[in-house]
Each structure stands twice: as C-alpha cells, then as structure tokens.
Amino acid sequence: MGENEMSVFGVPEAEEEIYRHFLRNPGTRPDDLHLLLHSPPGETRARIARLQKLGLLHTEDAERRIFPADPEVALARLVDVRLAALHQEVQRVTRSRHVIDGLRAELGGARSGAGAAVPRPSGIERRVLVSMCTVGKDEAGARKLGVSVRTYRRHVADLIQTLGATSRAQAALLARERGWI
C-alpha cells in the first residue's frame, strides 16, 4: 500500500488498511479479517469499531456484513473531525494568552507601574466588543451604540491594542476568553 494517505486525517495505517479492505470487498463479514491483517482479533475489532464511530464503515444487516462509506463522504467526515481537533488546539493556544497576563502581573510586582495587568474595559468598550462580535460593519455598530463611526473605530483600535491582538477577530476572541464579554 505504501504511504498512509489518510494519516493527515488522523487515521492510522492499520485502520486505513481495514477501510480499503471493505472498499474492495463491500458486504463482507469481519470474522477472519485479523488473519489477513496479521493482528490480534481484539485489535481488529477495536479498529473496525473506531471506523464505524467515524462513519467510515457501517453494518447493514443481521449477518454483520460491513459496508464502507463512499470515499467522498468518508473524507468529508474525517475533514470535519480533523478541523474540530485543530479548532480545539487553536483555542488552547489562544487561551494561553492568560499566561502572559500572569507573567506580566509577576513583573508588575518587581517594577512599579510597568507590566501591570490590563484593566477591564469600560461600559462603552464592552458594548463595542459585543458589537464587534455581532455587527458586520462599523457603520452599523456605531449606529447601534449611538456614536460616530470615527469614535467607534477609535474604540476598536484601542481595544485591539489593549488586548495585544492583531485583528478584530482575535481581539473579540481574547476579550471573550478574559470574560470581558
């Protein structure tokens, strides 16, 4: 088989081999598959169960015959699972910003004033943050808050800088993680 093509989706080579087996032999029973794969029966059953949980294999009848999901459907499911895992990883990384805040607080004890913790936003800043998350355009956000577009944009820029963000989306995410919104 060569390289494990499905590894990028988190499918180990042994599981890919099982999926490919059922693509070539749809409707077969898994009874002696472990002999073909040279693995213990329990491992093979566990791998089949995982592939079924992922939606790559399914049993259609009382005879326990196994059928593969269409490759396009299977890969779409794997992409969804992989993207969810990557999203969780990105969330863990962005949540690590609190480490910087904690370290800065430690530094603040050593130096007066410098590196002090970031103060919580004012009422208007909190409303701007909420608006950034819910309103698409600056004009709509400014109108909703009853301020000029220029004032609204100034608040947005100040919040981005205060949070140490590089974009509006990151600022909104950081504010949410800090419990500001």
matplotlib code that plots the C-alpha trace (Angstrom):
import matplotlib.pyplot as plt

x = [0.0, 2.9, 2.4, -0.5, -2.5, -5.2, -2.8, -3.3, -6.9, -5.8, -6.4, -3.6, -2.2, -3.9, -7.3, -6.8, -5.9, -9.2, -11.2, -9.6, -10.3, -14.0, -13.9, -12.5, -14.8, -18.1, -20.6, -18.1, -18.0, -15.1, -14.7, -11.3, -10.0, -7.5, -5.8, -5.4, -4.1, -1.8, -3.2, -5.0, -8.8, -9.4, -7.3, -9.0, -12.5, -11.4, -10.2, -13.4, -15.4, -13.4, -14.0, -17.7, -17.8, -16.1, -18.8, -16.4, -17.9, -21.4, -23.2, -26.4, -27.9, -28.2, -25.4, -23.0, -21.8, -19.8, -20.0, -17.8, -19.0, -18.5, -14.9, -16.1, -18.5, -15.8, -13.2, -15.7, -16.4, -12.7, -12.1, -14.8, -13.3, -9.8, -11.0, -12.7, -9.5, -7.5, -10.0, -9.6, -5.9, -6.1, -8.4, -5.8, -3.1, -5.1, -6.2, -2.5, -2.5, -3.6, 0.0, 1.3, -1.0, 0.0, 3.7, 3.2, 1.4, 4.5, 6.7, 4.4, 5.3, 9.0, 8.6, 6.1, 3.6, 5.3, 3.7, 0.6, -2.4, -4.7, -7.7, -11.2, -13.0, -15.3, -19.0, -18.7, -15.7, -17.6, -20.5, -18.0, -16.6, -20.1, -20.9, -17.7, -18.9, -22.5, -22.5, -20.8, -20.0, -18.5, -21.4, -24.0, -22.0, -21.6, -25.3, -26.3, -24.1, -25.1, -21.6, -19.9, -18.1, -14.8, -15.3, -16.4, -13.3, -11.1, -12.6, -12.0, -8.3, -7.8, -9.3, -7.1, -4.0, -5.0, -5.6, -2.4, -4.4, -3.5, -7.1, -10.6, -11.5, -8.6, -9.5, -13.0, -11.7, -9.3, -11.9, -14.3, -11.6, -10.9, -14.5, -15.0, -17.9]
y = [0.0, 2.3, 5.6, 6.1, 8.6, 9.0, 9.8, 13.5, 12.9, 11.0, 7.5, 5.1, 2.9, -0.3, 1.4, 2.7, -0.8, -2.1, 0.7, -0.1, -3.8, -3.1, -0.8, -3.7, -6.2, -4.5, -6.6, -9.0, -10.1, -9.1, -12.6, -13.6, -10.2, -10.3, -13.2, -11.2, -8.2, -10.3, -8.7, -10.0, -10.2, -7.7, -5.1, -5.6, -5.3, -2.1, -0.6, -1.6, -0.1, 3.2, 3.3, 2.8, 5.5, 7.9, 6.9, 5.2, 1.7, 0.6, -2.7, -3.1, -6.4, -9.1, -11.1, -8.3, -7.6, -4.4, -1.8, 1.2, 4.7, 6.4, 7.8, 11.3, 11.1, 9.4, 12.0, 14.8, 13.3, 13.0, 16.6, 17.7, 15.6, 17.0, 20.6, 20.2, 18.9, 21.8, 24.3, 23.0, 23.2, 26.8, 27.6, 26.1, 28.2, 31.5, 30.8, 30.6, 34.5, 34.4, 33.1, 36.3, 38.3, 36.2, 36.7, 40.4, 40.6, 39.0, 41.5, 44.3, 43.3, 43.8, 47.1, 49.7, 50.5, 48.7, 45.5, 45.9, 43.8, 45.2, 46.9, 45.7, 47.6, 50.4, 50.2, 51.7, 49.4, 46.4, 47.4, 47.9, 44.4, 42.9, 44.9, 43.7, 40.1, 40.7, 43.5, 43.3, 46.9, 49.7, 52.0, 49.6, 49.2, 52.9, 53.5, 50.8, 52.4, 56.0, 57.1, 58.4, 55.9, 57.6, 57.2, 53.6, 52.8, 54.6, 52.3, 49.3, 50.2, 51.0, 47.6, 45.7, 47.4, 46.9, 43.2, 42.8, 41.4, 41.5, 41.6, 42.3, 38.7, 37.9, 40.9, 39.5, 36.1, 37.3, 39.5, 36.6, 34.4, 37.0, 37.2, 40.7, 39.8]
z = [0.0, 0.6, 2.4, 4.7, 2.7, 5.4, 8.2, 7.7, 8.9, 12.0, 10.5, 11.4, 8.7, 10.1, 10.1, 6.6, 5.5, 7.0, 5.3, 2.0, 2.5, 2.8, -0.2, -2.3, -0.5, 0.4, 2.3, 3.8, 7.4, 9.7, 11.2, 9.8, 8.9, 11.7, 9.9, 6.8, 8.7, 11.0, 14.1, 17.2, 16.8, 19.6, 17.9, 14.6, 16.3, 18.0, 14.8, 13.0, 15.9, 15.6, 11.8, 12.4, 15.0, 12.5, 10.0, 7.5, 7.9, 8.8, 9.3, 7.2, 8.2, 10.8, 9.3, 10.5, 7.0, 6.8, 4.1, 3.6, 3.3, 0.0, -0.1, -0.6, 2.4, 4.4, 3.7, 4.4, 7.8, 8.5, 7.5, 9.9, 12.7, 11.9, 11.7, 15.1, 16.6, 15.0, 16.3, 19.8, 19.5, 18.3, 21.3, 23.7, 22.1, 22.2, 25.7, 26.7, 26.5, 30.1, 30.8, 29.5, 31.8, 34.8, 34.0, 33.5, 36.8, 38.4, 36.6, 37.9, 41.5, 40.6, 38.8, 39.8, 37.2, 34.2, 33.1, 35.3, 34.5, 31.8, 33.3, 32.5, 29.7, 30.4, 29.6, 26.1, 25.4, 26.4, 24.2, 21.3, 21.9, 21.8, 18.7, 17.0, 17.6, 16.4, 13.8, 10.4, 9.5, 11.5, 10.5, 11.9, 15.1, 15.5, 14.8, 17.3, 20.0, 19.1, 18.4, 15.3, 13.0, 13.8, 17.6, 17.1, 15.0, 17.7, 20.4, 18.2, 17.5, 21.3, 22.2, 19.7, 21.1, 24.7, 24.1, 22.1, 19.2, 15.5, 14.2, 15.2, 15.3, 17.6, 19.8, 20.2, 21.0, 23.6, 25.2, 25.4, 26.9, 29.5, 30.4, 29.2, 27.0]

ax = plt.figure().add_subplot(projection="3d")
ax.plot(x, y, z, "-o")
ax.set_aspect("equal")
plt.show()
